[in-house]
Amino acid sequence: MSEDQTVICRCEEVTIQEIKETVKQYHCSAREVKLRTRAGMGPCGGRTCRCMIDKIVEQLGGPSVSNEVSLSYRPPVRPVSFGVLGGQ
């Protein structure tokens, strides 16, 4: 497996190659990469990949993370049945 096939976001299965292609095509920030590829948007909310995505984008010439509004961490999503919501 080549380095470009390394999965950065396990939840959304986003590879380094996808991140590189997105930055190259759109000249975007880490925040925009996340929105375009869904990296960091899975059940973990970016807890495992967020820093790595930010570093990759900076290395590729994207804007520094400190100069932008970053995405916030989200609590993990857990399925809840309608019975639980309805109090049954």
Contact map, one row per residue, 1 for C-alpha under 8 A:
1110110000000000000000000000000000000000000000000000000000000000000000000000000000000000
1111110000000000000000000000000000000000000000000000000000000000000000000000000000000000
1111110000000001000000000000000000000000000000000000000000000000000000000000000000000000
0111110000000011100000000000000000000000000000000000000000000000000000000000000000000000
1111111000000011100000000000000000000000000000000000000000000000000000000000000000000000
1111111100000011100000000000000000000000000000000000000000000000000000000000000000000000
0000111111001111000000000000000000000000000000000000000000000000000000000000000000000000
0000011111001111000000000000000000000010000000001001100000000000000000000000000000000000
0000001111111110000000000000000000000011000001011000000000000000000000000000000000000000
0000001111111100000000000000000000000000000000000000000000000000000000000000000000000000
0000000011111000000000000000000000000011111100000000000000000000000000000000000000000000
0000000011111100000000000000000000000111110000000000000000000000000000000000000000000000
0000001111111110000000000000000000000010000000000000000000000000000000000000000000000000
0000001111011111011000000000000000001110000000000000000000000000000000000000000000000000
0001111110001111111000000000000000000000000000000000000000000000000000000000000000000000
0011111100000111111100000000000000000000000000000000000000000000000000000000000000000000
0001110000000011111110000000000000000000000000000000000000000000000000000000000000000000
0000000000000111111111000000000000001000000000000000000000000000000000000000000000000000
0000000000000111111111100000000010001000000000000000100110000000000000000000000000000000
0000000000000001111111110000000000000000000000000000000110010000000000000000000000000000
0000000000000000111111111000000000000000000000000000000000000000000000000000000000000000
0000000000000000011111111111000010011000000000000000000000000000000000000000000000000000
0000000000000000001111111111100010000000000000000000000010010100000000000000000000000000
0000000000000000000111111111000000000000000000000000000000000000000000000000000000000000
0000000000000000000011111110000000000000000000000000000000000000000000000000000000000000
0000000000000000000001111111000000000000000000000000000000000000000000000000000000000000
0000000000000000000001111111100000000000000000000000000000000100000000000000000000000000
0000000000000000000001110111111110000000000000000000000000000110000000000000000000000000
0000000000000000000000100011111110000000000000000000000010000111100000000000000000000000
0000000000000000000000000001111111000000000000000000110011000110100000000000000000000000
0000000000000000000000000001111111100000000000000000000000000000000111100000000000000000
0000000000000000000000000001111111110000000000000000000000000000000000000000000000000000
0000000000000000001001100001111111111110000000000000000000000000000000000000000000000000
0000000000000000000000000000011111111111100000000000000000000000000000000000000000000000
0000000000000000000000000000001111111110000000000000000000000000000000000000000000000000
0000000000000000000001000000000111111100000000000000000000000000000000000000000000000000
0000000000000100011001000000000011111110000000000000000000000000000000000000000000000000
0000000000010100000000000000000011111111110000000000000000000000000000000000000000000000
0000000110111100000000000000000011101111110001001000100000000000000000000000000000000000
0000000010110000000000000000000001000111110111111100000000000000000000000000000000000000
0000000000110000000000000000000001000111111111000000000000000000000000000000000000000000
0000000000110000000000000000000000000111111111000000000000000000000000000000000000000000
0000000000100000000000000000000000000000111110000000000000000000000000000011100000000000
0000000000100000000000000000000000000001111111110000000000000000000000000111100000000000
0000000000000000000000000000000000000001111111100000000000000000000000001111000000000000
0000000010000000000000000000000000000011110111111100000000000000000000001100000000000000
0000000000000000000000000000000000000001000111111100000000000000000000001000000000000000
0000000010000000000000000000000000000001000101111110000000000000000000000000000000000000
0000000110000000000000000000000000000011000001111111100000000000000000000000000000000000
0000000000000000000000000000000000000001000001111111110000000000000000000000000000000000
0000000000000000000000000000000000000000000000011111111000000000000000000000000000000000
0000000100000000000000000000000000000000000000001111111100000000000000000000000000000000
0000000100000000001000000000010000000010000000001111111110000000000000000000000000000000
0000000000000000000000000000010000000000000000000111111111000000100000000000000000000000
0000000000000000000000000000000000000000000000000011111111100000000000000000000000000000
0000000000000000001100000000000000000000000000000001111111110000000000000000000000000000
0000000000000000001100100000110000000000000000000000111111111110000000000000000000000000
0000000000000000000000000000010000000000000000000000011111111111100000000000000000000000
0000000000000000000000000000000000000000000000000000001111111100000000000000000000000000
0000000000000000000100100000000000000000000000000000000111111100000000000000000000000000
0000000000000000000000000000000000000000000000000000000011111110000000000000000000000000
0000000000000000000000100011110000000000000000000000000011111111000000000000000000000000
0000000000000000000000000001110000000000000000000000000011001111101100000000000000000000
0000000000000000000000000000100000000000000000000000000001000111111100000000000000000000
0000000000000000000000000000110000000000000000000000010001000011111111000000000000000000
0000000000000000000000000000000000000000000000000000000000000001111110000000000000000000
0000000000000000000000000000000000000000000000000000000000000011111110000000000000000000
0000000000000000000000000000001000000000000000000000000000000011111111000000000000000000
0000000000000000000000000000001000000000000000000000000000000000111111100000000000000000
0000000000000000000000000000001000000000000000000000000000000000100111110000000000000000
0000000000000000000000000000001000000000000000000000000000000000000011111000000000000000
0000000000000000000000000000000000000000000000000000000000000000000001111100000000000000
0000000000000000000000000000000000000000000011100000000000000000000000111110000000000000
0000000000000000000000000000000000000000000111000000000000000000000000011111000000000000
0000000000000000000000000000000000000000001110000000000000000000000000001111100000000000
0000000000000000000000000000000000000000001110000000000000000000000000000111110000000000
0000000000000000000000000000000000000000001100000000000000000000000000000011111000000000
0000000000000000000000000000000000000000000000000000000000000000000000000001111100000000
0000000000000000000000000000000000000000000000000000000000000000000000000000111110000000
0000000000000000000000000000000000000000000000000000000000000000000000000000011111011000
0000000000000000000000000000000000000000000000000000000000000000000000000000001111111000
0000000000000000000000000000000000000000000000000000000000000000000000000000000111111100
0000000000000000000000000000000000000000000000000000000000000000000000000000000011111111
0000000000000000000000000000000000000000000000000000000000000000000000000000000111111111
0000000000000000000000000000000000000000000000000000000000000000000000000000000111111111
0000000000000000000000000000000000000000000000000000000000000000000000000000000001111111
0000000000000000000000000000000000000000000000000000000000000000000000000000000000111111
0000000000000000000000000000000000000000000000000000000000000000000000000000000000111111
